[in-house]
Amino acid sequence: MPTISEGNPTIISLQLKNDDYTVIVGSGLLEQTATLIEERTAIRSRKAAIVTDSNVGPLYAAKVEATLKAAGIDSCLVTVPAGEASKSMEQVTEVSRRMLRAGLDRKSFLVALGGGVVGDLAGFAAAIFQRGIPCVQIPTTIVSQVDSSVGGKTGVNTPEGKNLLGAFHQPRLVLADVDTLGSLPEREFNEGFAEIIKHAAIRDESLLDLVEKKDEIHDHLIELVARNVAIKAAVVEEDEKETTGTRALLNFGHTIGHGIEAAGGYGRFLHGEAISLGLVAAIRLSVEASTLSPEDGERLIAALSTYQLPTKLADDITDETILSSLRRDKKFEAGEIRFVLLERLGDAFVSSAITPEHLSTAITRLRAV
């Protein structure tokens, strides 16, 4: 289990087979970036790349650049267009070439400053640049702070599906500064609660008590983020590279959700919005094909609605478009569907009993809410 030191900041330490690292959750961390890298990692390079996007860069890149410069670290800033479309091999190539032109080498390191797209893209670039350099993740959205920055999954999309090209590359440090969440538009803030509600569903029913107090949630961001990081970290420690099946539980809602996200063209839905729809489908299948009570299922769906997350699928996104993406999903093994269901709140399992017909019916029912 990860060790947790509560407070401001809250420190969660992961112990993996080959990689130990720290996730720090708190306020005012950006200005301490260089100090925390020095204290919490073995990174001693004087050259770094800061990879960010066109939304986050103007807000926070200067702070990170300044703290690195004060510590004697030269950095080059690489900015990609904001949005899911930047999760592509073309952008990985561009980021890598910018780093090469700036004189970075295998002893340099990379700072990923942004949301899930930047974290996945930059983490993948770090995994393959000069056969791998250290990466520091500085997530700036709810989704990336509670989920995608922790666990070492990096990658990009292809027209055939989401995250089909990638690598496991654990960060050396994660700095989750909750102050950055204050700059998020309401829609982007709310989308992160799909992953939070997923964590409550699969591991910690009591987390719903905090989530349901929406009017107070901004006063409890450090606790909220830290509790979710602890859940993700515990699962990753148990099954770092998805060899035992435990980490697959984090895919609750993601099988259909990723299909919907791909069907929308990586732009129509925010990630959390597509996952919300996938969660609704998975919750209903858990009631019908497992032992989740209808009341607990409705509680989860109501929590999604509280954060204005979609629970109904538009008619113009066809079953076949979604199902064609699902057939290429990594969660299918030798044609067998590995679908995560709930037995009860806080207790999930991987089922092989869900058929393509179940999936098609669940997608159709999303239009009839």
C-alpha positions in Angstrom: 0.0 0.0 0.0 1.2 3.6 -0.7 2.3 5.6 2.3 0.4 8.8 2.9 1.5 11.9 4.9 -1.6 14.1 5.2 -1.7 17.9 5.4 -0.8 20.7 3.0 0.9 19.3 1.1 -0.2 15.7 1.3 2.5 13.3 0.2 1.7 9.9 -1.3 4.6 7.5 -1.9 4.4 4.7 -4.4 6.6 1.6 -4.1 6.8 -0.3 -7.4 9.0 -3.2 -8.4 11.5 -1.0 -10.3 10.3 2.6 -9.6 9.5 4.4 -6.4 8.2 7.9 -6.6 6.2 10.6 -4.8 3.0 12.4 -5.6 2.7 15.7 -3.8 -0.8 17.3 -3.5 -1.0 20.8 -2.2 -1.2 24.5 -2.8 1.7 26.7 -4.1 3.7 23.9 -5.5 4.6 25.4 -8.9 6.9 27.9 -7.4 8.7 25.1 -5.6 9.2 22.9 -8.7 13.0 22.9 -8.8 13.3 22.5 -5.0 10.9 19.5 -4.9 12.7 17.9 -7.9 16.0 18.3 -6.0 14.6 16.9 -2.7 12.4 14.1 -4.0 14.2 12.7 -7.0 17.6 11.7 -8.2 17.4 14.1 -11.2 20.5 16.3 -11.3 20.5 17.4 -15.0 20.9 21.0 -15.8 18.8 20.7 -19.0 15.1 20.2 -19.3 12.1 20.6 -21.6 8.8 21.9 -20.4 6.0 20.5 -22.6 2.7 22.3 -22.2 -0.3 23.4 -24.4 -1.7 26.6 -25.7 -4.1 27.0 -22.8 -1.9 26.1 -19.9 1.4 27.6 -21.1 0.4 31.2 -20.9 -0.9 30.7 -17.3 1.8 28.7 -15.7 4.8 28.0 -17.8 6.6 31.2 -16.7 6.4 30.1 -13.1 8.0 26.7 -13.8 10.6 28.2 -16.1 11.6 30.7 -13.4 12.0 28.2 -10.6 14.1 26.0 -12.9 16.3 28.9 -14.0 16.8 30.0 -10.3 18.2 26.5 -9.7 20.5 26.7 -12.7 18.5 24.5 -15.0 18.2 25.6 -18.6 14.8 24.8 -20.1 13.2 24.9 -23.5 9.5 25.5 -23.7 7.5 23.3 -26.2 3.9 24.3 -26.6 1.4 22.1 -28.5 -2.2 23.0 -29.5 -4.7 22.4 -26.7 -7.1 19.5 -27.2 -7.3 15.8 -27.8 -6.1 16.1 -31.4 -2.6 16.7 -30.1 -2.4 13.2 -28.8 -0.8 12.0 -32.0 2.4 10.6 -33.3 2.9 13.8 -35.3 3.0 15.8 -32.1 5.3 13.3 -30.4 7.7 13.7 -33.4 7.4 17.5 -33.2 8.1 17.6 -29.5 11.0 15.3 -29.8 12.6 17.3 -32.7 12.2 20.5 -30.7 14.0 18.9 -27.8 16.8 17.7 -30.1 17.2 21.2 -31.7 17.4 22.7 -28.2 20.4 20.4 -27.4 18.7 18.1 -25.0 20.2 14.6 -24.7 19.8 11.4 -22.8 20.8 13.0 -19.5 18.1 15.7 -19.7 14.6 15.5 -18.3 11.1 16.5 -19.3 8.4 18.4 -17.3 4.8 17.7 -18.5 2.8 20.8 -17.5 -0.9 20.4 -18.4 -3.9 18.1 -18.4 -4.2 14.6 -19.4 -3.4 15.2 -23.1 -0.1 16.9 -22.3 0.7 14.3 -19.6 0.1 11.4 -22.0 1.8 13.0 -25.0 4.8 14.3 -23.1 5.2 11.2 -21.0 5.3 9.1 -24.2 7.9 11.5 -25.7 10.0 11.1 -22.5 9.7 7.3 -22.8 11.1 7.2 -26.3 13.5 10.2 -26.4 17.0 8.9 -26.5 15.5 5.6 -25.4 14.0 7.2 -22.3 14.6 10.2 -20.0 13.1 11.1 -16.7 9.7 12.8 -16.6 8.1 15.0 -13.9 4.4 15.3 -14.2 2.7 18.6 -13.2 -1.0 18.0 -13.8 -3.3 21.0 -14.0 -6.8 19.5 -14.4 -9.0 17.4 -12.2 -8.7 14.4 -14.6 -4.9 14.5 -14.7 -4.4 15.2 -11.0 -6.7 12.3 -9.7 -5.9 9.8 -12.5 -3.8 10.1 -15.6 -0.6 11.6 -14.1 -0.2 8.6 -11.7 0.6 5.1 -12.9 3.0 5.5 -15.8 0.6 5.0 -18.7 1.6 7.2 -21.6 0.5 7.2 -25.2 -1.3 8.7 -28.2 -4.4 8.0 -30.2 -4.8 6.8 -33.8 -7.9 7.1 -36.0 -8.5 3.5 -35.1 -8.8 4.1 -31.4 -7.7 5.8 -28.2 -4.3 5.2 -26.6 -3.4 2.4 -29.0 0.3 3.5 -29.2 2.1 4.0 -26.0 4.5 2.8 -23.3 4.7 2.4 -19.5 7.0 5.1 -18.3 6.6 6.0 -14.6 7.2 9.6 -13.6 10.0 10.5 -11.2 7.7 13.0 -9.4 4.1 14.2 -9.6 3.3 17.7 -8.4 -0.5 18.3 -8.1 -0.9 21.9 -7.3 -4.6 22.4 -6.6 -4.3 26.2 -7.2 -4.2 25.4 -11.0 -7.7 24.0 -10.8 -9.0 27.6 -10.1 -8.3 28.5 -13.7 -10.4 25.7 -15.2 -13.7 26.6 -16.9 -16.7 24.9 -15.2 -17.0 22.3 -18.0 -13.4 21.2 -17.7 -13.6 21.2 -13.8 -16.7 19.1 -13.9 -15.4 16.5 -16.3 -12.8 15.3 -13.8 -15.6 14.0 -11.6 -16.2 11.1 -13.9 -12.9 9.6 -12.8 -13.5 10.5 -9.2 -17.0 8.8 -9.2 -15.4 5.8 -10.9 -12.9 5.6 -8.1 -15.7 5.7 -5.5 -17.6 3.0 -7.4 -14.7 0.5 -7.6 -12.8 1.1 -4.4 -14.2 3.6 -1.8 -18.0 4.1 -1.3 -17.3 6.8 1.3 -15.7 9.0 -1.3 -19.3 9.6 -2.6 -20.1 11.4 0.6 -17.6 14.1 -0.2 -18.4 14.2 -3.9 -22.1 14.8 -3.2 -21.3 18.0 -1.3 -20.8 20.0 -4.5 -21.3 23.4 -2.8 -18.3 22.6 -0.5 -16.0 20.8 -2.9 -13.7 23.8 -3.6 -12.9 23.9 0.1 -11.7 20.3 0.1 -9.6 20.0 -3.1 -6.4 18.8 -1.4 -8.4 16.0 0.4 -10.3 15.2 -2.7 -7.3 14.9 -5.0 -5.2 13.1 -2.4 -7.8 10.5 -1.7 -8.2 9.7 -5.4 -4.4 9.5 -5.9 -4.2 7.1 -3.0 -6.8 4.8 -4.7 -5.0 5.0 -8.0 -1.6 4.4 -6.4 -2.8 1.4 -4.4 -4.2 -0.3 -7.6 -1.0 0.5 -9.5 1.2 -0.9 -6.8 -0.9 -4.1 -6.9 -0.7 -4.5 -10.7 1.7 -2.0 -12.3 1.5 -3.3 -15.9 -1.9 -5.0 -15.9 -0.6 -8.6 -15.5 -2.9 -9.8 -12.7 -6.1 -8.1 -13.6 -6.4 -5.7 -10.7 -5.4 -2.6 -12.7 -8.1 -3.5 -15.2 -10.6 -2.4 -12.6 -9.6 1.2 -13.4 -11.3 0.7 -16.7 -14.8 0.7 -15.2 -16.9 2.7 -17.7 -14.0 3.1 -20.1 -14.8 0.3 -22.6 -17.9 2.0 -23.9 -16.7 5.4 -22.9 -13.6 5.2 -25.1 -15.7 4.0 -28.0 -18.0 7.0 -27.6 -15.0 9.3 -27.4 -13.6 7.9 -30.6 -17.0 8.0 -32.3 -17.2 11.7 -31.4 -14.0 12.4 -33.3 -11.8 13.4 -30.3 -13.2 16.8 -29.9 -17.0 16.6 -29.5 -16.7 15.1 -26.0 -14.2 15.9 -23.2 -12.7 12.7 -21.9 -14.7 12.8 -18.7 -17.9 13.4 -20.6 -17.5 10.3 -22.7 -16.4 8.3 -19.7 -19.6 9.5 -17.9 -21.7 7.9 -20.6 -19.6 4.8 -20.4 -20.1 4.7 -16.6 -23.9 4.9 -17.0 -23.8 1.9 -19.3 -21.5 0.0 -17.0 -23.6 0.8 -14.0 -26.8 -0.4 -15.7 -25.0 -3.6 -16.8 -23.8 -4.1 -13.2 -27.5 -4.0 -12.0 -28.7 -6.3 -14.8 -25.8 -8.8 -15.0 -24.2 -8.5 -11.6 -25.5 -7.8 -8.0 -25.3 -4.0 -7.8 -28.6 -2.7 -6.3 -30.7 -0.4 -8.4 -30.6 2.2 -5.7 -26.8 2.3 -5.6 -26.8 2.4 -9.4 -29.0 5.5 -9.3 -26.9 7.1 -6.7 -23.9 6.9 -8.9 -25.8 8.2 -11.9 -27.2 11.1 -9.8 -23.6 12.0 -8.8 -22.6 12.3 -12.4 -25.6 14.5 -13.1 -24.7 16.7 -10.1 -21.6 17.7 -12.0 -23.5 18.3 -15.3 -21.9 15.2 -16.8 -23.9 13.6 -19.7 -26.0 10.6 -19.0 -27.8 10.4 -22.4 -26.2 9.7 -25.7 -27.1 11.8 -28.8 -29.0 10.0 -31.5 -26.5 10.8 -34.3 -23.7 8.7 -32.8 -24.6 5.2 -34.1 -24.1 1.9 -32.3 -21.9 0.6 -35.2 -19.5 3.6 -35.0 -19.0 2.9 -31.3 -18.8 -0.8 -31.6 -16.2 -0.6 -34.4 -13.9 1.3 -32.0 -14.6 -1.2 -29.2 -13.4 -4.1 -31.4 -9.9 -2.5 -31.5 -9.9 -1.6 -27.8 -7.0 -2.9 -25.7 -9.5 -4.3 -23.2 -10.4 -7.1 -25.7 -8.1 -10.1 -25.5 -8.3 -12.7 -28.3 -11.7 -11.4 -29.1 -13.0 -11.8 -25.6 -14.6 -8.8 -23.9 -13.1 -8.0 -20.5 -15.7 -5.8 -18.9 -15.6 -4.3 -15.4 -18.8 -4.7 -13.4 -19.7 -3.8 -9.8 -20.9 -6.3 -7.3 -21.7 -3.4 -4.9 -20.4 0.1 -4.3 -16.6 -0.1 -3.7 -16.3 -3.6 -5.0 -15.6 -4.3 -8.7 -14.5 -7.3 -10.8 -13.6 -8.2 -14.3 -16.3 -10.2 -16.1 -16.0 -12.3 -19.2 -19.8 -12.8 -19.3 -20.6 -9.6 -21.2 -21.3 -10.2 -24.8 -21.4 -7.9 -27.9 -25.2 -8.1 -27.6 -25.0 -6.8 -24.0 -22.8 -3.9 -25.2 -25.1 -3.0 -28.1 -28.2 -3.0 -25.9 -26.4 -0.9 -23.3 -25.4 1.7 -25.9 -28.9 1.8 -27.4 -30.4 2.3 -23.9 -28.1 5.4 -23.4 -30.3 7.2 -25.9 -33.5 6.4 -24.1 -32.7 7.9 -20.7 
